[in-house]
Amino acid sequence: MFKSYRKVLISAVLSAATVSTMAFAADTGASHTYKNGKKVIDGGVTYPIKSGKTSVYRVNEDTLKGGFTFGRKPTPNEIKAWDIDVMPDGTGLPEGHGTVEEGDDLYEEKCVVCHGDFGSGGGGYPSLAKGNAYEGQKTLKNQRTGPDMDGPIRVFGTYWPQASTLWWYIKTGMPHPAPLSLTNDQVYALCAYIISINELKIDGEELDDDYDLNRAKFMKIVMPNKDGFVPKIDGPKGLDNAREFFNNYKNYGNGTRCMKDCFQGEPKLARIKVEMKDFLPPMSVARDLPKEEGQAKASPGKAIYESTCAVCHDSGAAGAPVFGDKEAWAKVTKKGIEAVYKNALNGKGAMPPHGGKMSLKDDEVKATVDYMVSKAK
């Protein structure tokens, strides 16, 4: 939680949860402390089992007598394979290295299609950099209370308190169509490039194209916003810090814990004082589709392709047949259009079912396939 906004945001999130859990606690004799005497974090309680239930939830008490009978204890190698987190203190960060220049080349190959040139963002994907991170971090307390005032800049370099998340997220989640496909050296190279376009320094040194980032250097990264969040959740005292913060009601809401008559008079609602209207091009509020006069009706699959499928099929990421490539699509349709429909609906290889957008109806998915196939004839 960023310091400047903690009271407003935390109170909005916790107010309803606190009232509901307190009501359950009153009905069931639930406790706000654990057996070890420590308080639970505000908004949560521990419920005793009464008549086979904890509050409104039933409990299979037989499983509590002799333990669980399914599964087995994981082996050390299985735990090692699953434990891929990278912590702020360096736990989980492997050895490796990569230069800014190598990261630049990788970014152009695997990342630019979503995140834009130099991490500028676009198409619904987040920006990774917006100029010098040290200067951008100073904007985090900005609020648009006037029509010409700038808002906060929240990107990796300005906002994230730890760099460890960058390494972990790239390794386990990127590129989007093929997570876990990058080597450790490639991840170091991409981290080096992203750090460089944020104009961050490591141990006082700016990163030029030849800068070779490794584990030891990565551990020296100090993010501009490292102290911008409360409570501090890292380290052995993380849970105790959170427990102390959330059980001090002066840190959020109106400073008291209450079930009724919590406000004097009616609650005051925050309303927009300065409406953002300076959009270029101007934001459209029309809800009807544009009229198609004097031109052929657009394929119903075109819009879906551009919003959902283009990220892979425009670039050929993860082996996807490139849009418009006649030879590639001839191989895809060799077994007939029904087979292509089946792959699109159920997923195949790196492509998820329905292109990863399960809200699409089957007919919409098929229309999108027809559109892509028609453009490769």
C-alpha positions as CSV (number, residue, x, y, z in Angstrom):
1,M,0.0,0.0,0.0
2,F,1.6,3.3,-1.0
3,K,1.8,5.6,2.0
4,S,-0.1,8.6,0.6
5,Y,-3.2,6.6,-0.1
6,R,-3.3,3.9,2.6
7,K,-6.2,5.3,4.7
8,V,-8.5,5.8,1.7
9,L,-7.8,2.5,0.0
10,I,-7.5,0.2,3.0
11,S,-10.8,1.5,4.6
12,A,-12.6,0.8,1.3
13,V,-11.4,-2.8,1.2
14,L,-11.7,-3.7,4.8
15,S,-14.9,-2.1,6.0
16,A,-17.3,-4.7,4.6
17,A,-15.0,-7.6,5.5
18,T,-14.6,-6.4,9.1
19,V,-18.3,-6.1,9.7
20,S,-19.2,-9.5,8.2
21,T,-16.5,-11.4,10.1
22,M,-17.4,-9.7,13.3
23,A,-21.0,-10.7,12.9
24,F,-19.9,-14.4,12.3
25,A,-17.7,-14.1,15.3
26,A,-20.5,-13.0,17.6
27,D,-22.7,-15.9,16.4
28,T,-20.2,-18.7,16.7
29,G,-17.8,-17.7,19.4
30,A,-15.0,-17.2,17.0
31,S,-11.7,-15.8,18.2
32,H,-9.6,-13.0,16.9
33,T,-6.5,-14.8,18.3
34,Y,-4.7,-18.0,17.3
35,K,-3.8,-20.7,19.8
36,N,-0.3,-19.2,20.1
37,G,-1.9,-16.0,21.5
38,K,-1.1,-13.9,18.4
39,K,-3.9,-11.8,16.9
40,V,-5.2,-12.6,13.4
41,I,-4.9,-9.9,10.8
42,D,-8.0,-7.6,11.1
43,G,-10.8,-8.9,9.0
44,G,-10.2,-12.5,9.8
45,V,-11.1,-14.8,12.7
46,T,-10.6,-18.4,13.7
47,Y,-13.8,-20.3,14.0
48,P,-14.5,-23.2,16.4
49,I,-16.4,-26.3,15.1
50,K,-20.0,-26.3,16.4
51,S,-22.5,-28.9,15.2
52,G,-20.2,-29.9,12.4
53,K,-19.8,-26.4,11.1
54,T,-17.6,-23.3,11.2
55,S,-19.9,-20.4,10.7
56,V,-21.9,-21.3,7.6
57,Y,-19.4,-23.9,6.4
58,R,-19.6,-27.7,7.1
59,V,-16.5,-29.5,8.2
60,N,-15.7,-33.2,7.6
61,E,-14.5,-33.9,11.1
62,D,-13.4,-37.5,10.2
63,T,-10.5,-36.0,8.3
64,L,-9.3,-34.2,11.4
65,K,-9.0,-37.4,13.4
66,G,-6.6,-39.5,11.3
67,G,-5.2,-37.0,8.8
68,F,-5.7,-37.1,5.1
69,T,-5.4,-40.3,3.2
70,F,-4.8,-39.0,-0.3
71,G,-1.5,-38.2,-1.9
72,R,2.0,-38.6,-0.4
73,K,4.8,-36.6,1.0
74,P,6.7,-34.8,-1.8
75,T,10.3,-35.7,-2.4
76,P,13.0,-33.1,-2.0
77,N,13.5,-33.0,-5.8
78,E,9.8,-32.3,-6.3
79,I,9.8,-29.5,-3.7
80,K,12.9,-28.0,-5.4
81,A,11.1,-28.1,-8.8
82,W,8.0,-26.4,-7.5
83,D,9.8,-23.8,-5.4
84,I,10.7,-21.3,-8.1
85,D,10.0,-18.1,-6.2
86,V,12.6,-15.4,-6.1
87,M,12.7,-13.5,-2.8
88,P,14.0,-9.9,-2.1
89,D,16.9,-11.3,-0.1
90,G,18.1,-13.3,-3.1
91,T,16.6,-16.7,-2.1
92,G,15.8,-18.6,-5.3
93,L,17.8,-16.3,-7.6
94,P,20.0,-18.5,-9.7
95,E,23.4,-17.9,-11.2
96,G,23.6,-16.5,-14.7
97,H,24.4,-13.3,-16.7
98,G,23.3,-11.3,-19.7
99,T,24.2,-7.9,-21.2
100,V,21.9,-5.0,-22.0
101,E,22.6,-5.4,-25.7
102,E,21.6,-9.1,-25.6
103,G,18.5,-8.1,-23.7
104,D,17.7,-5.4,-26.3
105,D,17.8,-8.1,-29.1
106,L,15.6,-10.5,-27.1
107,Y,13.1,-7.7,-26.3
108,E,12.8,-6.9,-30.0
109,E,12.2,-10.6,-30.8
110,K,9.9,-11.6,-28.0
111,C,8.5,-8.6,-26.1
112,V,8.0,-5.6,-28.4
113,V,4.8,-6.9,-30.0
114,C,3.0,-6.4,-26.6
115,H,5.0,-3.9,-24.6
116,G,6.0,-1.5,-27.4
117,D,9.2,0.2,-28.4
118,F,11.5,0.9,-25.4
119,G,8.8,-0.5,-23.0
120,S,6.3,2.2,-24.0
121,G,3.3,-0.2,-23.7
122,G,0.2,-0.3,-25.9
123,G,-2.7,-2.5,-26.9
124,G,-3.8,-3.1,-23.4
125,Y,-0.3,-4.2,-22.3
126,P,1.5,-2.3,-19.5
127,S,4.4,0.2,-20.0
128,L,7.7,-1.0,-18.6
129,A,9.4,2.4,-18.5
130,K,8.6,6.1,-18.8
131,G,11.9,8.0,-18.6
132,N,14.2,8.3,-15.6
133,A,12.8,6.2,-12.8
134,Y,14.3,8.3,-10.0
135,E,12.4,11.4,-11.4
136,G,9.3,9.4,-12.0
137,Q,9.2,8.1,-8.5
138,K,8.7,11.6,-7.2
139,T,5.3,11.7,-9.0
140,L,3.7,8.9,-7.0
141,K,2.1,11.4,-4.6
142,N,0.6,13.4,-7.5
143,Q,-3.2,13.8,-7.6
144,R,-5.0,15.3,-10.5
145,T,-6.8,18.0,-8.5
146,G,-6.5,20.4,-11.4
147,P,-7.1,20.1,-15.2
148,D,-3.4,20.6,-16.1
149,M,-1.9,18.5,-13.4
150,D,0.0,15.3,-14.0
151,G,-0.9,12.0,-12.4
152,P,1.5,9.5,-10.9
153,I,3.8,7.5,-13.1
154,R,3.5,3.8,-12.1
155,V,5.9,1.5,-14.0
156,F,8.5,-1.0,-12.9
157,G,11.2,1.5,-12.2
158,T,9.2,4.1,-10.3
159,Y,6.7,1.9,-8.4
160,W,8.0,-1.6,-7.7
161,P,9.7,-1.8,-4.3
162,Q,11.9,-4.8,-5.2
163,A,13.6,-6.0,-8.4
164,S,13.3,-9.7,-7.5
165,T,9.8,-9.7,-8.8
166,L,11.0,-8.6,-12.2
167,W,13.3,-11.6,-12.5
168,W,10.7,-14.1,-11.2
169,Y,7.9,-12.7,-13.4
170,I,9.9,-12.8,-16.6
171,K,11.1,-16.3,-15.9
172,T,7.8,-17.9,-14.9
173,G,5.3,-15.9,-17.0
174,M,7.0,-14.4,-20.1
175,P,6.8,-14.4,-23.0
176,H,3.0,-14.7,-22.7
177,P,2.5,-17.6,-25.2
178,A,5.5,-19.6,-23.9
179,P,6.2,-19.1,-20.2
180,L,9.3,-20.9,-18.7
181,S,10.9,-21.0,-22.2
182,L,13.7,-18.5,-21.5
183,T,17.0,-19.6,-20.1
184,N,18.4,-18.0,-16.9
185,D,20.9,-16.0,-19.0
186,Q,18.2,-14.7,-21.2
187,V,16.2,-13.5,-18.2
188,Y,19.3,-11.7,-16.8
189,A,19.7,-10.0,-20.2
190,L,16.1,-8.9,-20.4
191,C,16.3,-7.6,-16.8
192,A,19.4,-5.7,-17.7
193,Y,17.6,-4.1,-20.7
194,I,14.5,-3.1,-18.7
195,I,16.7,-1.7,-15.9
196,S,18.6,0.3,-18.5
197,I,15.6,1.9,-20.2
198,N,14.4,2.9,-16.7
199,E,17.8,4.7,-16.3
200,L,18.4,2.9,-13.0
201,K,21.8,2.6,-11.5
202,I,23.4,-0.5,-9.9
203,D,25.9,0.3,-7.2
204,G,26.1,3.8,-8.6
205,E,26.9,2.7,-12.2
206,E,24.7,3.4,-15.2
207,L,24.1,0.5,-17.5
208,D,25.5,0.9,-21.0
209,D,25.1,-1.7,-23.8
210,D,28.0,-3.8,-22.6
211,Y,26.9,-3.9,-19.0
212,D,26.8,-7.6,-18.0
213,L,24.2,-8.3,-15.3
214,N,24.8,-11.3,-13.0
215,R,23.5,-12.5,-9.7
216,A,25.9,-10.6,-7.5
217,K,25.2,-7.3,-9.4
218,F,21.4,-8.0,-9.3
219,M,21.5,-8.2,-5.5
220,K,22.9,-4.6,-5.4
221,I,19.8,-3.1,-7.1
222,V,18.1,-0.6,-4.8
223,M,14.7,0.5,-6.2
224,P,13.6,4.1,-5.8
225,N,10.3,3.1,-4.2
226,K,11.7,0.5,-1.8
227,D,10.2,2.3,1.2
228,G,7.0,3.4,-0.4
229,F,4.7,0.7,0.9
230,V,3.3,0.0,4.4
231,P,3.3,-2.3,6.3
232,K,6.7,-4.0,5.5
233,I,5.8,-7.6,4.7
234,D,9.3,-8.8,3.8
235,G,11.6,-10.6,6.2
236,P,11.0,-12.8,9.3
237,K,8.9,-10.0,10.9
238,G,6.7,-9.5,7.9
239,L,3.5,-11.1,9.3
240,D,4.0,-9.5,12.7
241,N,4.4,-6.1,10.9
242,A,1.1,-6.7,9.0
243,R,-0.6,-7.9,12.2
244,E,0.4,-4.8,14.1
245,F,-0.6,-2.4,11.3
246,F,-4.0,-3.8,10.6
247,N,-4.9,-4.2,14.3
248,N,-4.2,-0.5,14.9
249,Y,-7.5,1.0,13.7
250,K,-6.1,4.5,13.6
251,N,-4.2,3.4,10.4
252,Y,-7.5,3.2,8.3
253,G,-11.2,3.8,8.3
254,N,-12.4,6.2,11.0
255,G,-10.0,5.0,13.6
256,T,-12.4,2.8,15.6
257,R,-13.8,-0.7,15.4
258,C,-17.6,-0.6,15.3
259,M,-20.6,-2.6,14.2
260,K,-23.1,0.2,14.0
261,D,-23.4,4.0,14.2
262,C,-19.9,4.2,12.8
263,F,-20.4,7.6,11.2
264,Q,-21.8,10.9,12.4
265,G,-24.6,11.5,10.0
266,E,-24.4,10.2,6.4
267,P,-21.1,8.9,5.0
268,K,-19.4,11.4,2.7
269,L,-18.8,10.1,-0.8
270,A,-15.7,11.2,-2.7
271,R,-16.7,12.5,-6.1
272,I,-14.6,13.5,-9.2
273,K,-13.6,17.1,-8.9
274,V,-11.5,17.3,-12.0
275,E,-12.8,15.2,-14.9
276,M,-10.2,14.0,-17.4
277,K,-11.2,15.2,-20.9
278,D,-7.9,15.8,-22.6
279,F,-7.8,12.5,-24.5
280,L,-6.2,12.5,-28.0
281,P,-8.1,11.4,-30.0
282,P,-11.2,12.4,-28.0
283,M,-12.8,9.5,-26.2
284,S,-16.0,8.2,-27.8
285,V,-19.0,7.5,-25.7
286,A,-21.0,6.0,-28.6
287,R,-22.2,2.5,-27.9
288,D,-23.5,1.6,-31.4
289,L,-21.4,0.0,-34.1
290,P,-20.3,2.2,-36.9
291,K,-22.5,2.0,-40.0
292,E,-21.0,0.1,-42.9
293,E,-22.0,2.2,-45.9
294,G,-20.5,1.6,-49.3
295,Q,-18.2,-1.2,-48.3
296,A,-18.4,-4.9,-47.7
297,K,-19.4,-6.1,-44.3
298,A,-16.4,-6.8,-42.2
299,S,-15.7,-10.3,-41.1
300,P,-17.1,-11.0,-37.6
301,G,-13.8,-12.7,-36.7
302,K,-11.6,-9.7,-37.6
303,A,-12.1,-7.8,-34.4
304,I,-11.6,-10.9,-32.3
305,Y,-8.4,-11.7,-34.2
306,E,-7.0,-8.2,-33.6
307,S,-7.8,-8.1,-29.9
308,T,-7.0,-11.8,-29.0
309,C,-5.0,-13.7,-31.6
310,A,-2.7,-11.2,-33.2
311,V,-0.3,-11.2,-30.3
312,C,0.9,-14.6,-31.4
313,H,-0.2,-15.0,-35.0
314,D,1.3,-11.7,-36.2
315,S,4.8,-12.7,-35.0
316,G,4.7,-16.5,-35.1
317,A,5.4,-16.7,-31.4
318,A,5.5,-20.2,-29.9
319,G,5.1,-21.8,-33.4
320,A,1.8,-20.1,-34.3
321,P,1.2,-20.0,-38.1
322,V,1.8,-16.4,-39.1
323,F,-1.2,-14.4,-40.3
324,G,-1.3,-14.4,-44.1
325,D,1.4,-17.0,-44.6
326,K,-0.1,-19.2,-47.3
327,E,2.3,-22.1,-46.9
328,A,2.0,-22.2,-43.1
329,W,-1.8,-22.2,-43.2
330,A,-1.9,-24.8,-46.0
331,K,-0.3,-27.2,-43.5
332,V,-2.8,-26.2,-40.8
333,T,-5.8,-26.8,-43.0
334,K,-4.5,-30.0,-44.6
335,K,-6.7,-32.2,-42.4
336,G,-9.8,-30.0,-43.0
337,I,-11.4,-27.0,-41.5
338,E,-13.2,-29.1,-38.8
339,A,-9.8,-30.1,-37.4
340,V,-8.7,-26.5,-37.3
341,Y,-11.9,-25.6,-35.4
342,K,-11.3,-28.4,-32.9
343,N,-7.7,-27.1,-32.2
344,A,-9.0,-23.6,-31.8
345,L,-11.8,-24.6,-29.4
346,N,-9.9,-27.1,-27.3
347,G,-6.3,-25.7,-27.5
348,K,-3.2,-27.2,-29.0
349,G,0.4,-26.8,-27.8
350,A,1.1,-23.3,-26.5
351,M,-2.3,-22.1,-27.8
352,P,-5.0,-22.2,-25.0
353,P,-8.6,-23.1,-25.6
354,H,-10.6,-20.3,-27.2
355,G,-7.4,-18.4,-27.7
356,G,-7.3,-17.9,-23.9
357,K,-10.5,-16.0,-23.9
358,M,-13.2,-18.4,-22.6
359,S,-15.9,-15.8,-22.9
360,L,-15.9,-16.3,-26.6
361,K,-18.7,-18.4,-28.0
362,D,-17.9,-21.4,-30.2
363,D,-19.3,-19.6,-33.2
364,E,-17.1,-16.6,-32.6
365,V,-14.0,-18.8,-32.4
366,K,-14.9,-20.5,-35.7
367,A,-15.6,-17.1,-37.3
368,T,-12.1,-16.0,-36.2
369,V,-10.6,-19.2,-37.7
370,D,-12.5,-18.5,-41.0
371,Y,-11.1,-15.0,-41.1
372,M,-7.5,-16.1,-40.6
373,V,-7.8,-18.9,-43.2
374,S,-9.4,-16.5,-45.7
375,K,-6.4,-14.2,-45.5
376,A,-4.0,-16.9,-46.3
377,K,-5.6,-18.0,-49.6
